[in-house]
Amino acid sequence: MFWIIDGIYEWIDRRLPVSAVLYRVLRDPVPERGSWWYTLGAAIFLLLIIQVVTGIFLLLYYVPSWEGALDSIIYIQQQVFLGWLVRGIHYWNMVMLIILIGAHMSRTFISAAFKSPRELTWLLGVTLLLLMVATAFTGSLLRWDQSGYFDTVVGIKIASWTPLIGPWLAQLWRGSDVIGPATLTRNFALHVWILPAGLLLIAVVHIGLLVIQGQFGSWVNYEPEPPGSPPFTEDEIASRKKLEEEVLDPRSSKVNLPARTTWFYPFHIYKEAVVTLVLFVLVLVTTVLFPAPIDEPVDPTTTTYSPSSMWFLLFEDQLLLLFPGSWLVPIAATIAPGIVITLLFLLPWLERSPDIKPSLRPQAVAFYAVIVGAILVLSLLAASRVYNYDFINSRP
């Protein structure tokens, strides 16, 4: 049996550089210190694959029509064998992905891993976060229930406030003068085909750049060895020698030489496997305890339904509430978030200091802390109002 597998592999390897690619990836030098923090990227990619697989399963039963969308979701949830589990994994895995990409970007920022020659890698990471949020948002309408419908109403309204192209963007999203079957079809195309294709393509390029440029590692990898440090192992010596040769090679994009390095396999890959497994188990447990939501059928004429934003847009919901009926609403809805996103894209060129240690970059760290802090505070305020949590006036 094994000789058949070996023969097939050898036949493929002659025509595709499988062995060369595997050797290039698995025998890549990686920083040793703080390596658990470098596992989030692989976890994101593997959970993204799980998202695609569960999405394909749901496509086998989902009906993207005005009349059949909600009924097909209920059928998946209640009738299909383990349908509730697959749908729950698809729902909560998306939540996990958004959190992980945010955490991964924060780690990259703190490590200053966005600096030359990794500007493009950072830009692709920011794009991944935006595409993931867009994917989750468009997926909410596919249930064609009250919450999904009114999420789309609010989303299209916000899109209409975009300077210059707002009305055209809203019309393109709706597909007609009102939200209806054409809107559902367009969200289906975005959620199932366009956005996932972009996510997978950018993720593959992002990982490819990481392999080419090398894992940067945080500033702790460039601190002097403390007294009493253990001697270098054979793997550390061999990996560091290879990395030194690559850094000195003018054709190489690797420019950093951490104090301690080792091989990606087996040192680092098992850590990535452990972290991914733990996160997936967390998604499974959450799915069992909190099934994916289904709301009431769509009723656009209702006057009693109170829509609430999706959890990752609660800060935007609170920001809009600060300026009810004001001319400042479009600024809060589109211009302010647009400025923040633009600053994130331009970050590699705005912070040109060669320093990578956070204590030597107080202005940049303060900027990032203010942005993240403002999002968290606004989200907590919105959650306090929407979900009746008491974050402000709680008493012991």
Backbone hydrogen bonds in HBPLUS format (Angstrom, degrees):
<---DONOR---> <-ACCEPTOR-->    atom                        ^
c    i                          cat <-CA-CA->   ^        H-A-AA   ^      H-
h    n   atom  resd res      DA  || num        DHA   H-A  angle D-A-AA Bond
n    s   type  num  typ     dist DA aas  dist angle  dist       angle   num
A0004-ILE N   A0001-MET O   3.15 MM   3  5.33 131.9  2.39  97.7 110.2     1
A0005-ILE N   A0001-MET O   3.24 MM   4  6.68 157.6  2.30 147.8 152.9     2
A0006-ASP N   A0002-PHE O   2.84 MM   4  6.09 163.0  1.87 152.5 157.5     3
A0007-GLY N   A0003-TRP O   2.96 MM   4  5.99 148.8  2.06 132.2 140.6     4
A0008-ILE N   A0004-ILE O   2.96 MM   4  6.26 157.4  2.01 150.0 155.6     5
A0009-TYR N   A0005-ILE O   2.89 MM   4  6.13 164.3  1.92 153.3 157.9     6
A0010-GLU N   A0006-ASP O   2.87 MM   4  6.03 160.1  1.91 147.6 153.2     7
A0011-TRP N   A0007-GLY O   2.96 MM   4  6.14 155.0  2.02 144.6 151.3     8
A0012-ILE N   A0008-ILE O   2.98 MM   4  6.26 160.0  2.02 151.2 156.1     9
A0013-ASP N   A0009-TYR O   2.77 MM   4  5.91 158.2  1.81 150.9 158.1    10
A0014-ARG N   A0010-GLU O   3.09 MM   4  6.24 139.3  2.26 142.2 150.2    11
A0015-ARG N   A0012-ILE O   2.98 MM   3  5.34 137.6  2.16 106.3 118.2    12
A0016-LEU N   A0012-ILE O   2.75 MM   4  5.89 144.5  1.87 156.5 168.7    13
A0018-VAL N   A0016-LEU O   2.69 MM   2  5.53 140.7  1.84 107.6  96.1    14
A0021-VAL N   A0017-PRO O   3.01 MM   4  6.14 159.3  2.05 148.7 154.1    15
A0022-LEU N   A0018-VAL O   2.91 MM   4  6.12 168.5  1.92 157.9 161.3    16
A0023-TYR N   A0019-SER O   2.85 MM   4  5.97 162.8  1.88 149.3 154.6    17
A0024-ARG N   A0020-ALA O   2.90 MM   4  6.01 153.2  1.97 140.4 148.5    18
A0025-VAL N   A0021-VAL O   2.94 MM   4  6.19 151.2  2.03 149.7 156.8    19
A0026-LEU N   A0022-LEU O   2.76 MM   4  5.78 167.5  1.78 157.9 160.9    20
A0027-ARG N   A0023-TYR O   2.98 MM   4  5.48 153.8  2.05 134.5 141.7    21
A0265-TYR N   A0026-LEU O   2.91 MM 239  5.05 134.8  2.12 167.5 153.4    22
A0264-PHE N   A0028-ASP O   2.87 MM 236  5.42 136.1  2.06 144.8 158.4    23
A0030-VAL N   A0262-THR O   2.78 MM 232  5.57 161.7  1.81 163.6 170.0    24
A0262-THR N   A0030-VAL O   2.97 MM 232  5.57 151.7  2.05 152.9 161.6    25
A0032-GLU N   A0260-ARG O   3.08 MM 228  5.66 157.6  2.13 140.0 136.8    26
A0037-TRP N   A0034-GLY O   3.09 MM   3  5.87 146.3  2.21 119.6 127.1    27
A0038-TYR N   A0035-SER O   2.98 MM   3  5.17 148.4  2.08 103.8 113.7    28
A0039-THR N   A0036-TRP O   3.33 MM   3  5.60 160.7  2.37 112.0 112.6    29
A0043-ALA N   A0039-THR O   3.14 MM   4  6.38 160.4  2.18 151.6 157.6    30
A0044-ILE N   A0040-LEU O   2.90 MM   4  6.11 153.8  1.97 150.5 156.8    31
A0045-PHE N   A0041-GLY O   3.14 MM   4  6.45 159.0  2.19 147.4 152.3    32
A0046-LEU N   A0042-ALA O   2.98 MM   4  6.21 167.3  1.99 156.8 159.6    33
A0047-LEU N   A0043-ALA O   2.93 MM   4  6.00 161.5  1.97 149.1 154.6    34
A0048-LEU N   A0044-ILE O   2.89 MM   4  5.99 140.0  2.05 139.8 151.3    35
A0049-ILE N   A0045-PHE O   3.06 MM   4  6.42 144.8  2.19 142.8 151.5    36
A0050-ILE N   A0046-LEU O   3.09 MM   4  6.47 153.7  2.16 143.4 150.3    37
A0051-GLN N   A0047-LEU O   2.90 MM   4  6.16 146.5  2.01 140.1 149.6    38
A0052-VAL N   A0048-LEU O   3.03 MM   4  6.36 150.3  2.12 144.5 151.5    39
A0053-VAL N   A0049-ILE O   2.97 MM   4  6.28 162.1  2.00 153.7 158.2    40
A0054-THR N   A0050-ILE O   2.95 MM   4  6.13 172.0  1.96 156.0 157.6    41
A0055-GLY N   A0051-GLN O   2.96 MM   4  5.99 148.0  2.06 137.9 147.6    42
A0056-ILE N   A0052-VAL O   2.94 MM   4  6.22 149.9  2.04 148.6 155.8    43
A0057-PHE N   A0053-VAL O   3.17 MM   4  6.51 154.9  2.23 146.0 152.4    44
A0058-LEU N   A0054-THR O   3.04 MM   4  6.35 158.3  2.09 148.6 153.8    45
A0059-LEU N   A0055-GLY O   2.98 MM   4  6.22 144.4  2.11 143.1 153.2    46
A0060-LEU N   A0057-PHE O   3.13 MM   3  5.47 143.9  2.26 104.7 114.5    47
A0061-TYR N   A0058-LEU O   3.10 MM   3  5.68 156.3  2.16 114.3 120.8    48
A0062-TYR N   A0058-LEU O   2.92 MM   4  5.97 145.1  2.04 153.4 164.6    49
A0065-SER N   A0063-VAL O   2.87 MM   2  5.72 137.5  2.05 105.8  93.7    50
A0069-ALA N   A0065-SER O   3.01 MM   4  5.40 147.6  2.11 152.6 151.0    51
A0072-SER N   A0068-GLY O   2.91 MM   4  5.92 153.3  1.98 148.8 155.6    52
A0073-ILE N   A0069-ALA O   3.09 MM   4  6.41 149.5  2.19 147.4 156.0    53
A0074-ILE N   A0070-LEU O   2.96 MM   4  6.25 161.7  1.99 154.5 159.1    54
A0075-TYR N   A0071-ASP O   2.86 MM   4  6.06 151.0  1.95 143.3 152.1    55
A0076-ILE N   A0072-SER O   2.92 MM   4  6.14 158.3  1.96 145.0 150.1    56
A0077-GLN N   A0073-ILE O   2.92 MM   4  6.14 159.1  1.96 148.3 154.4    57
A0078-GLN N   A0074-ILE O   2.86 MM   4  5.93 151.3  1.95 149.1 156.0    58
A0079-GLN N   A0075-TYR O   2.74 MM   4  5.12 156.7  1.79 141.3 148.1    59
A0080-VAL N   A0075-TYR O   3.16 MM   5  6.52 151.7  2.25 149.5 154.4    60
A0083-GLY N   A0080-VAL O   2.94 MM   3  4.85 166.1  1.96 120.1 118.5    61
A0085-LEU N   A0082-LEU O   3.12 MM   3  5.18 123.8  2.45  95.8 109.8    62
A0086-VAL N   A0082-LEU O   3.07 MM   4  6.42 165.1  2.10 157.2 159.8    63
A0087-ARG N   A0083-GLY O   2.89 MM   4  6.02 167.9  1.91 154.8 158.7    64
A0088-GLY N   A0084-TRP O   2.93 MM   4  5.90 149.1  2.02 132.9 142.1    65
A0089-ILE N   A0085-LEU O   2.85 MM   4  6.08 157.3  1.90 150.5 156.5    66
A0090-HIS N   A0086-VAL O   2.94 MM   4  6.17 159.6  1.98 147.2 153.0    67
A0091-TYR N   A0087-ARG O   2.94 MM   4  6.17 150.6  2.02 144.8 152.7    68
A0092-TRP N   A0088-GLY O   2.87 MM   4  6.03 173.5  1.88 161.0 160.0    69
A0093-ASN N   A0089-ILE O   2.76 MM   4  5.45 146.1  1.88 141.1 150.9    70
A0095-VAL N   A0091-TYR O   3.39 MM   4  6.81 150.9  2.48 139.3 146.8    71
A0096-MET N   A0092-TRP O   2.95 MM   4  6.24 159.9  1.99 147.4 152.5    72
A0097-LEU N   A0093-ASN O   2.87 MM   4  6.10 152.4  1.95 144.4 151.9    73
A0098-ILE N   A0094-MET O   3.11 MM   4  6.38 160.4  2.15 151.6 154.7    74
A0099-ILE N   A0095-VAL O   3.16 MM   4  6.44 164.6  2.18 152.2 156.2    75
A0100-LEU N   A0096-MET O   2.85 MM   4  6.04 162.1  1.88 153.6 159.1    76
A0101-ILE N   A0097-LEU O   2.91 MM   4  6.08 162.7  1.94 152.4 156.5    77
A0102-GLY N   A0098-ILE O   3.10 MM   4  6.27 160.1  2.14 145.8 151.2    78
A0103-ALA N   A0099-ILE O   2.91 MM   4  6.19 157.3  1.96 149.8 156.4    79
A0104-HIS N   A0100-LEU O   2.73 MM   4  5.90 158.0  1.78 152.2 158.8    80
A0105-MET N   A0101-ILE O   2.90 MM   4  6.04 156.7  1.95 147.0 152.8    81
A0106-SER N   A0102-GLY O   3.02 MM   4  6.21 151.9  2.10 141.5 149.5    82
A0107-ARG N   A0103-ALA O   2.92 MM   4  6.21 158.5  1.97 149.7 155.0    83
A0108-THR N   A0104-HIS O   2.95 MM   4  6.15 156.0  2.01 144.3 151.3    84
A0109-PHE N   A0105-MET O   2.82 MM   4  6.07 151.7  1.90 146.4 154.3    85
A0110-ILE N   A0106-SER O   2.91 MM   4  6.14 171.0  1.92 156.1 157.7    86
A0111-SER N   A0107-ARG O   2.97 MM   4  6.06 152.2  2.05 144.2 152.0    87
A0113-ALA N   A0108-THR O   2.97 MM   5  5.19 155.1  2.03 156.0 157.8    88
A0112-ALA N   A0109-PHE O   2.93 MM   3  4.93 151.4  2.01 102.5 111.9    89
A0118-ARG N   A0115-LYS O   2.85 MM   3  5.46 164.3  1.87 124.7 127.1    90
A0122-TRP N   A0118-ARG O   3.14 MM   4  6.45 154.5  2.21 151.5 157.4    91
A0123-LEU N   A0119-GLU O   2.99 MM   4  6.33 160.5  2.03 152.9 158.5    92
A0124-LEU N   A0120-LEU O   2.98 MM   4  6.20 159.9  2.02 151.5 156.1    93
A0125-GLY N   A0121-THR O   3.08 MM   4  6.31 146.0  2.20 138.4 147.8    94
A0125-GLY N   A0122-TRP O   3.04 MM   3  4.98 116.6  2.46  93.6 109.6    95
A0126-VAL N   A0122-TRP O   2.99 MM   4  6.36 157.8  2.04 158.4 162.9    96
A0127-THR N   A0123-LEU O   3.03 MM   4  6.25 158.7  2.07 146.4 152.7    97
A0128-LEU N   A0124-LEU O   2.88 MM   4  6.11 148.3  1.98 144.4 152.9    98
A0129-LEU N   A0125-GLY O   3.16 MM   4  6.50 153.6  2.23 146.4 152.0    99
A0130-LEU N   A0126-VAL O   3.15 MM   4  6.50 161.5  2.18 151.4 155.6   100
A0131-LEU N   A0127-THR O   2.89 MM   4  6.11 162.2  1.93 154.1 159.2   101
A0132-MET N   A0128-LEU O   2.89 MM   4  6.02 151.7  1.97 146.9 154.7   102
A0133-VAL N   A0129-LEU O   3.04 MM   4  6.29 160.2  2.08 150.9 155.4   103
A0134-ALA N   A0130-LEU O   2.96 MM   4  6.19 161.0  2.00 147.8 153.5   104
A0135-THR N   A0131-LEU O   2.85 MM   4  6.01 150.5  1.93 143.6 151.8   105
A0136-ALA N   A0132-MET O   2.99 MM   4  6.24 162.6  2.02 149.6 153.5   106
A0137-PHE N   A0133-VAL O   2.93 MM   4  6.13 157.4  1.98 149.1 155.9   107
A0138-THR N   A0134-ALA O   2.96 MM   4  6.11 168.9  1.97 151.6 154.1   108
A0139-GLY N   A0135-THR O   3.03 MM   4  6.11 145.2  2.16 141.9 151.6   109
A0140-SER N   A0137-PHE O   3.17 MM   3  5.48 140.3  2.34 103.1 113.2   110
A0142-LEU N   A0139-GLY O   3.16 MM   3  5.34 134.0  2.39  99.8 111.9   111
A0144-TRP N   A0141-LEU O   2.75 MM   3  5.30 144.3  1.88 117.2 128.0   112
A0149-TYR N   A0145-ASP O   2.89 MM   4  5.98 160.3  1.93 154.5 160.7   113
A0146-GLN N   A0296-GLU O   2.83 MM 150  5.60 146.2  1.94 158.2 165.5   114
A0150-PHE N   A0146-GLN O   2.95 MM   4  6.14 173.1  1.96 157.8 159.2   115
A0151-ASP N   A0147-SER O   2.87 MM   4  5.94 144.2  2.00 143.7 154.0   116
A0152-THR N   A0148-GLY O   3.16 MM   4  6.34 151.5  2.25 139.9 146.4   117
A0153-VAL N   A0149-TYR O   2.99 MM   4  6.38 147.5  2.09 142.2 152.2   118
A0154-VAL N   A0150-PHE O   3.03 MM   4  6.18 166.4  2.05 146.0 148.1   119
A0155-GLY N   A0151-ASP O   2.86 MM   4  6.04 158.9  1.91 144.7 151.8   120
A0156-ILE N   A0152-THR O   2.85 MM   4  5.94 164.2  1.87 152.3 155.1   121
A0157-LYS N   A0153-VAL O   3.06 MM   4  6.21 151.5  2.15 141.3 149.6   122
A0158-ILE N   A0154-VAL O   2.91 MM   4  6.20 159.5  1.95 153.2 158.2   123
A0159-ALA N   A0155-GLY O   2.91 MM   4  6.17 157.0  1.97 144.8 151.8   124
A0160-SER N   A0156-ILE O   2.94 MM   4  6.15 141.4  2.09 140.8 150.7   125
A0160-SER N   A0157-LYS O   3.15 MM   3  5.10 123.4  2.49  92.0 106.2   126
A0161-TRP N   A0158-ILE O   3.02 MM   3  5.37 149.9  2.12 107.6 116.7   127
A0162-THR N   A0159-ALA O   3.12 MM   3  5.48 165.2  2.14 112.9 116.6   128
A0166-GLY N   A0162-THR O   2.89 MM   4  4.22 125.9  2.18 148.6 139.3   129
A0165-ILE N   A0163-PRO O   2.79 MM   2  5.77 144.1  1.92 104.5  94.4   130
A0169-LEU N   A0165-ILE O   2.85 MM   4  5.93 157.0  1.90 159.1 166.7   131
A0170-ALA N   A0166-GLY O   2.94 MM   4  6.18 161.0  1.97 159.5 164.2   132
A0171-GLN N   A0167-PRO O   3.04 MM   4  6.20 160.4  2.08 146.7 152.0   133
A0172-LEU N   A0168-TRP O   2.96 MM   4  6.13 155.1  2.02 146.5 153.3   134
A0173-TRP N   A0169-LEU O   3.00 MM   4  6.20 152.2  2.07 145.0 152.4   135
A0174-ARG N   A0170-ALA O   2.92 MM   4  6.16 163.8  1.95 153.0 157.0   136
A0175-GLY N   A0171-GLN O   2.91 MM   4  5.90 165.4  1.94 148.5 153.2   137
A0183-THR N   A0180-GLY O   2.98 MM   3  5.32 124.9  2.29 107.4 121.4   138
A0184-LEU N   A0180-GLY O   3.18 MM   4  6.57 156.1  2.23 152.9 159.8   139
A0185-THR N   A0181-PRO O   2.96 MM   4  6.23 159.8  2.00 151.6 156.8   140
A0186-ARG N   A0182-ALA O   2.98 MM   4  6.18 157.4  2.03 145.5 151.1   141
A0187-ASN N   A0183-THR O   2.93 MM   4  6.14 159.5  1.97 151.4 157.2   142
A0188-PHE N   A0184-LEU O   2.89 MM   4  6.05 149.4  1.98 145.0 154.0   143
A0189-ALA N   A0185-THR O   2.98 MM   4  6.29 156.7  2.04 146.5 151.9   144
A0190-LEU N   A0186-ARG O   2.97 MM   4  6.20 159.1  2.02 146.4 152.2   145
A0191-HIS N   A0187-ASN O   2.81 MM   4  5.91 169.0  1.83 151.8 155.2   146
A0192-VAL N   A0188-PHE O   2.91 MM   4  5.80 159.5  1.95 150.0 155.3   147
A0193-TRP N   A0189-ALA O   3.03 MM   4  5.45 153.6  2.10 132.5 140.5   148
A0194-ILE N   A0189-ALA O   3.07 MM   5  6.37 162.2  2.11 154.2 158.0   149
A0195-LEU N   A0190-LEU O   2.90 MM   5  5.52 161.7  1.93 145.9 152.0   150
A0197-ALA N   A0193-TRP O   3.10 MM   4  5.99 153.4  2.17 142.0 149.8   151
A0198-GLY N   A0194-ILE O   3.08 MM   4  6.35 157.6  2.13 148.2 154.4   152
A0199-LEU N   A0195-LEU O   2.84 MM   4  6.10 156.8  1.89 153.5 160.6   153
A0200-LEU N   A0196-PRO O   2.91 MM   4  6.09 172.3  1.91 157.1 157.4   154
A0201-LEU N   A0197-ALA O   3.03 MM   4  6.10 163.5  2.06 147.1 152.3   155
A0202-ILE N   A0198-GLY O   2.97 MM   4  6.01 170.2  1.98 150.2 153.4   156
A0203-ALA N   A0199-LEU O   2.87 MM   4  5.94 154.8  1.93 147.0 155.0   157
A0204-VAL N   A0200-LEU O   2.99 MM   4  6.13 160.3  2.03 148.8 152.9   158
A0205-VAL N   A0201-LEU O   3.08 MM   4  6.36 164.5  2.11 151.5 155.5   159
A0206-HIS N   A0202-ILE O   2.80 MM   4  5.89 156.7  1.85 147.4 154.9   160
A0207-ILE N   A0203-ALA O   2.95 MM   4  6.17 159.6  1.99 149.6 153.9   161
A0208-GLY N   A0204-VAL O   2.88 MM   4  6.09 156.3  1.94 146.3 153.8   162
A0209-LEU N   A0205-VAL O   2.89 MM   4  6.15 155.6  1.95 151.9 157.2   163
A0210-LEU N   A0206-HIS O   3.13 MM   4  6.39 148.4  2.23 140.0 148.8   164
A0211-VAL N   A0207-ILE O   3.01 MM   4  6.36 153.0  2.08 152.0 158.2   165
A0212-ILE N   A0208-GLY O   3.01 MM   4  6.25 158.9  2.05 147.7 153.7   166
A0213-GLN N   A0209-LEU O   2.81 MM   4  5.89 165.6  1.83 152.8 156.7   167
A0214-GLY N   A0210-LEU O   2.74 MM   4  5.41 135.9  1.93 136.8 147.8   168
A0221-ASN N   A0218-SER O   3.05 MM   3  5.94 162.7  2.08 124.9 129.2   169
A0222-TYR N   A0219-TRP O   2.95 MM   3  5.48 165.3  1.97 118.3 123.2   170
A0259-ALA N   A0221-ASN O   2.60 MM  38  5.54 170.6  1.60 167.6 170.3   171
A0229-SER N   A0226-PRO O   3.28 MM   3  5.88 136.0  2.48 143.3 140.2   172
A0237-ILE N   A0233-THR O   2.95 MM   4  6.21 159.5  2.00 150.9 156.3   173
A0238-ALA N   A0234-GLU O   2.91 MM   4  6.08 166.8  1.93 151.2 155.0   174
A0239-SER N   A0235-ASP O   2.87 MM   4  5.92 165.8  1.89 149.5 154.0   175
A0240-ARG N   A0236-GLU O   2.99 MM   4  5.95 157.6  2.04 141.7 148.4   176
A0241-LYS N   A0237-ILE O   2.99 MM   4  6.12 154.0  2.06 144.4 151.6   177
A0242-LYS N   A0238-ALA O   3.05 MM   4  6.31 159.3  2.10 147.6 152.8   178
A0243-LEU N   A0239-SER O   2.97 MM   4  6.18 158.9  2.01 146.6 152.6   179
A0244-GLU N   A0240-ARG O   2.84 MM   4  6.04 153.9  1.90 148.4 155.4   180
A0245-GLU N   A0241-LYS O   3.11 MM   4  6.39 156.2  2.17 146.4 151.9   181
A0246-GLU N   A0242-LYS O   3.06 MM   4  6.37 150.6  2.14 144.9 153.2   182
A0247-VAL N   A0243-LEU O   2.84 MM   4  6.06 157.9  1.88 153.5 159.3   183
A0248-LEU N   A0244-GLU O   3.04 MM   4  6.20 154.5  2.11 145.9 152.3   184
A0249-ASP N   A0245-GLU O   3.07 MM   4  6.13 125.0  2.38 133.3 146.9   185
A0249-ASP N   A0246-GLU O   3.23 MM   3  5.03 136.1  2.43  91.2 103.4   186
A0252-SER N   A0249-ASP O   2.98 MM   3  5.38 161.6  2.01 116.3 122.3   187
A0268-HIS N   A0264-PHE O   2.93 MM   4  4.86 131.6  2.17 115.3 130.0   188
A0269-ILE N   A0264-PHE O   2.92 MM   5  5.99 143.8  2.05 171.3 171.4   189
A0271-LYS N   A0268-HIS O   3.03 MM   3  5.31 125.2  2.34 103.1 117.2   190
A0272-GLU N   A0268-HIS O   3.13 MM   4  6.54 155.4  2.20 153.3 160.3   191
A0273-ALA N   A0269-ILE O   3.00 MM   4  6.26 151.6  2.08 142.4 150.3   192
A0274-VAL N   A0270-TYR O   2.94 MM   4  6.16 154.8  2.00 144.4 150.6   193
A0275-VAL N   A0271-LYS O   2.99 MM   4  6.20 171.2  2.00 154.8 156.5   194
A0276-THR N   A0272-GLU O   3.00 MM   4  6.07 165.4  2.02 147.9 152.5   195
A0277-LEU N   A0273-ALA O   2.97 MM   4  6.05 159.5  2.01 145.4 151.3   196
A0278-VAL N   A0274-VAL O   2.96 MM   4  6.17 162.0  1.99 153.0 157.7   197
A0279-LEU N   A0275-VAL O   3.00 MM   4  6.20 162.3  2.04 151.3 155.9   198
A0280-PHE N   A0276-THR O   2.93 MM   4  6.12 156.9  1.99 148.2 154.8   199
A0281-VAL N   A0277-LEU O   2.93 MM   4  6.13 157.6  1.98 150.1 156.1   200
A0282-LEU N   A0278-VAL O   2.98 MM   4  6.22 150.1  2.07 142.7 151.3   201
A0283-VAL N   A0279-LEU O   2.96 MM   4  6.32 148.1  2.07 144.0 152.5   202
A0284-LEU N   A0280-PHE O   2.91 MM   4  6.25 155.1  1.97 148.6 155.3   203
A0285-VAL N   A0281-VAL O   2.88 MM   4  6.15 164.6  1.90 155.5 158.6   204
A0286-THR N   A0282-LEU O   2.98 MM   4  6.12 162.8  2.01 146.6 151.7   205
A0287-THR N   A0283-VAL O   2.92 MM   4  6.10 150.9  2.00 145.4 153.6   206
A0288-VAL N   A0284-LEU O   3.03 MM   4  6.35 155.4  2.10 151.4 157.0   207
A0289-LEU N   A0285-VAL O   3.00 MM   4  6.24 160.7  2.04 152.6 157.8   208
A0290-PHE N   A0286-THR O   2.74 MM   4  5.63 154.7  1.80 148.1 155.7   209
A0302-THR N   A0299-ASP O   3.16 MM   3  5.72 172.3  2.17 122.8 124.9   210
A0313-LEU N   A0310-MET O   2.83 MM   3  5.42 162.1  1.86 124.8 130.8   211
A0314-LEU N   A0311-TRP O   3.41 MM   3  5.33 167.4  2.43 104.8 105.4   212
A0316-GLU N   A0313-LEU O   3.07 MM   3  5.30 123.8  2.40 101.6 115.2   213
A0317-ASP N   A0313-LEU O   3.12 MM   4  6.49 152.5  2.20 148.6 156.7   214
A0318-GLN N   A0314-LEU O   2.97 MM   4  6.28 156.7  2.02 152.8 157.8   215
A0319-LEU N   A0315-PHE O   2.92 MM   4  6.09 149.9  2.01 140.6 149.6   216
A0320-LEU N   A0316-GLU O   2.98 MM   4  6.20 153.8  2.05 148.0 153.6   217
A0321-LEU N   A0317-ASP O   3.17 MM   4  6.39 144.7  2.30 137.5 147.0   218
A0322-LEU N   A0319-LEU O   3.30 MM   3  5.40 140.8  2.47  96.7 106.9   219
A0323-PHE N   A0320-LEU O   3.14 MM   3  5.63 156.4  2.20 110.4 117.2   220
A0326-SER N   A0323-PHE O   3.29 MM   3  5.36 165.4  2.32 124.5 121.8   221
A0329-VAL N   A0326-SER O   3.18 MM   3  5.66 169.9  2.19 113.0 116.0   222
A0331-ILE N   A0328-LEU O   3.03 MM   3  5.19 118.5  2.43 100.9 116.6   223
A0332-ALA N   A0328-LEU O   2.96 MM   4  6.31 159.6  2.00 158.5 164.4   224
A0333-ALA N   A0329-VAL O   2.82 MM   4  5.97 151.0  1.90 155.6 165.0   225
A0334-THR N   A0330-PRO O   2.98 MM   4  5.89 168.2  1.99 147.7 149.9   226
A0336-ALA N   A0331-ILE O   2.78 MM   5  5.81 167.2  1.80 168.4 164.1   227
A0338-GLY N   A0334-THR O   2.89 MM   4  5.82 146.4  2.00 138.9 149.6   228
A0339-ILE N   A0335-ILE O   2.85 MM   4  6.10 146.6  1.97 149.0 157.2   229
A0340-VAL N   A0336-ALA O   3.14 MM   4  6.47 161.1  2.18 152.2 156.5   230
A0341-ILE N   A0337-PRO O   2.93 MM   4  6.18 164.3  1.95 153.3 157.3   231
A0342-THR N   A0338-GLY O   2.93 MM   4  6.06 156.6  1.98 143.7 150.5   232
A0343-LEU N   A0339-ILE O   2.89 MM   4  6.14 156.9  1.94 149.9 156.0   233
A0344-LEU N   A0340-VAL O   3.00 MM   4  6.31 151.3  2.09 147.0 154.8   234
A0345-PHE N   A0341-ILE O   3.00 MM   4  6.32 156.2  2.06 148.7 154.9   235
A0346-LEU N   A0342-THR O   2.94 MM   4  6.19 150.3  2.03 147.6 156.1   236
A0347-LEU N   A0343-LEU O   2.96 MM   4  5.84 107.8  2.50 137.3 153.0   237
A0347-LEU N   A0344-LEU O   3.31 MM   3  5.09 157.8  2.36  97.5 104.0   238
A0349-TRP N   A0346-LEU O   2.92 MM   3  5.55 141.5  2.07 120.6 131.4   239
A0350-LEU N   A0346-LEU O   2.94 MM   4  6.07 137.6  2.12 147.4 158.5   240
A0350-LEU N   A0347-LEU O   3.09 MM   3  4.90 127.4  2.38  94.7 109.2   241
A0351-GLU N   A0347-LEU O   2.99 MM   4  5.97 167.1  2.00 162.4 161.6   242
A0360-LEU N   A0357-LYS O   2.93 MM   3  5.46 149.8  2.02 118.0 127.3   243
A0361-ARG N   A0358-PRO O   2.97 MM   3  5.09 163.2  2.00 110.7 115.3   244
A0365-VAL N   A0361-ARG O   3.07 MM   4  6.22 171.0  2.08 162.4 165.3   245
A0366-ALA N   A0362-PRO O   2.90 MM   4  5.91 155.2  1.96 142.6 149.8   246
A0367-PHE N   A0363-GLN O   2.95 MM   4  6.17 156.7  2.01 147.9 154.0   247
A0368-TYR N   A0364-ALA O   3.02 MM   4  6.30 165.9  2.04 153.5 156.5   248
A0369-ALA N   A0365-VAL O   2.88 MM   4  6.03 157.6  1.93 147.8 154.7   249
A0370-VAL N   A0366-ALA O   2.93 MM   4  6.09 153.2  2.00 148.4 154.8   250
A0371-ILE N   A0367-PHE O   3.10 MM   4  6.37 162.8  2.13 151.3 155.4   251
A0372-VAL N   A0368-TYR O   2.97 MM   4  6.16 177.1  1.97 157.7 158.4   252
A0373-GLY N   A0369-ALA O   2.79 MM   4  5.72 156.4  1.85 141.4 149.5   253
A0374-ALA N   A0370-VAL O   2.86 MM   4  5.90 158.4  1.90 145.7 151.4   254
A0375-ILE N   A0371-ILE O   3.09 MM   4  6.34 160.0  2.13 149.3 154.3   255
A0376-LEU N   A0372-VAL O   3.00 MM   4  6.24 161.5  2.04 151.0 155.9   256
A0377-VAL N   A0373-GLY O   2.92 MM   4  6.10 167.1  1.94 154.6 157.9   257
A0378-LEU N   A0374-ALA O   2.96 MM   4  6.03 169.5  1.97 150.7 154.1   258
A0379-SER N   A0375-ILE O   2.92 MM   4  5.98 152.1  2.00 143.0 151.3   259
A0380-LEU N   A0376-LEU O   2.91 MM   4  6.11 156.6  1.96 149.6 155.6   260
A0381-LEU N   A0377-VAL O   2.95 MM   4  6.19 157.6  2.00 151.0 157.2   261
A0382-ALA N   A0378-LEU O   2.99 MM   4  6.18 157.8  2.04 144.5 150.6   262
A0383-ALA N   A0379-SER O   2.84 MM   4  6.03 157.9  1.89 148.0 154.7   263
A0384-SER N   A0380-LEU O   2.89 MM   4  6.02 150.8  1.97 143.3 151.1   264
A0385-ARG N   A0381-LEU O   3.19 MM   4  6.46 143.9  2.33 139.2 147.9   265
A0385-ARG N   A0382-ALA O   3.11 MM   3  5.15 123.1  2.45  94.6 108.8   266
A0386-VAL N   A0382-ALA O   2.75 MM   4  5.92 168.3  1.76 159.9 163.6   267
A0387-TYR N   A0383-ALA O   2.85 MM   4  5.32 153.7  1.92 134.7 143.4   268
